Amino acid sequence: MNNLLQDAAARAQTYLESLDDRDVAPSEAALAALAEFAGPLPEQGRDGGEVLAALDRLGSPATMASAGPRYFGFVTGGSLPVALAADWLISAWDQNAFSSTSSPLGAGLEAACLGWLREIFEFPESAGGAFVTGATMANFTGLAAARH
């Protein structure tokens, strides 16, 4: 497992270091190469290193370079090294963070971040809040809250 994680880290680092020099949009050849992902479901699993190599070989060139300095499209966040490393650690923890019962850590981090937001926006301590899974759920939650 250690070699697999080191391989993933090296591939991610190589990708991020390439962003300054590559086009934002993938080339036609990179898009055409994605067809290699298609096909019947394999009868047996593949070695993890082979899977990473295929993802990197086919996937990295076919990405939109949204983490790069010349991407001015959607606001999709960034991929700073600390965010990438934290995301990797969070994935290893494999928490189901819907409640303090299933993830005391998730609930604690949510409470801390909501406290910081109250401080930034100068909301009273009595102000509540919650994080949701994305834009669609945020809109839905906002509409539901507005009805009450």
N, C-alpha and C positions, 0 to 999 in steps of 0.2 A: 504494500500500500504506500509506503514512504516514497518509493521510486515513482509511482504514479502521480502522487501529489507534487513531487519535485518537477516532473515532466510537465504537468499542467501549469505550474508556476513559471517555468522557463518559456513555455509557449505563450502564455499571457504576457510576459515581459517582452518577448520578441514582437508580439503584435502591437503592444502599446508603443514601443520604440519606433515602429514603422509608421505611425500615424502622421508624423510631421512631413513625411516624404511621399505619401500615397494620395491618390485621388480620393475624394469623399465618396463618390459612387463607385460601385464595383464595375469591372470591365464586362463586356459581353462574354468573353471567354470564361470568366469566373462564374457568371450566372449560368452559362451552359454546363459547366462542370457540376453544378448542383444536381443534375440528372442522375449522377452516380449514386445519390442517396435513394433513388427510387428503386423499385424492384420488389420481388417477393420477400416476405419475412424470412430471415435466416432460420434454418432448422436448429442451429446450435448457437449459443452465445459466442461472442468474440472476446479475445484478450483485451483488457482495459487499455493497454498501451496502443493497440491497433485502433481502437475506437477513438482515442484522443488524437492519434496521428491523422486519421481520416477526417475528423471534425476540423482539425487545424488546416489540413491540406485543402479541403473543399470549402470549409466554412469561413475561415479567416479572410480569404480574398473576396468572398461574396458579401461581406458585411458593408453596411453604410458606416463610414468612419465617423460616427456621431460623437465619439470621445476625442476626436482630433480638433486641431485649432481652426480648421476652415469649415467646420460644419455649422451652418446657420439655420437649420431647419427647425424641427420641433424642439420644444424644451423637454428633453428626456432625462435630464440629470447628467451627472458626470461620472467618470470612472477614475477618480483619483486613486492612487495606490492604496491609501488608507481605507477608502470605501470598498475597494476590491478585496483587500485582505480581511476586513470586517465581514463582508458578505460570505467569504469563504469559511470563516470561523462560525458564523451563524448557520451556514448550511451544514457544517459538521455537527453542530448541536442538535439539529433536526427537531426544533421545538414546534409544537402546535400552540401558538400563542393567543388563542381566543379567550383564555381566562387565567386567573391566578392559580387555579387548580391544575391545569395542564402545563402551565409555564409560569412559575413565580418570577423568573427572570424577565419574560416578556412583559408581564404586568408591571414589574418594577421599573423597567426602562420606559414604558409608556407613561407611567405616573411622573417620572423625572422629566421627560420631554414636555409633557403637558404643563408641568410647573414652570419650565423655562419659557414656554409660549405665553403663559399668563404673565410672567415677568416682562417679557419683551413688549407685549401689547398692553401692559398695565391693567389687566383684568383683575377683578377681586379674587381672593382666595376661594370664594364660593363658586367661581365659574368652573363648569365641568367641560369634559371633552373626551374624545376617543379618536384613535387612528383607525382607518378603514383600509381595505385592500387596494383601492385605486380610484381613478376619477369617476367611473360609473357609480361605484358604491358611495363615493362622497356626495355626488349629486343626489342620489336616492336618499341617503341619510339626511342631507340638508332639506330636501322636500318634505320628508317625514317629520323632521323636527319643526319645520315652519308651520305644518298643519296643526301642531299642538301649541 
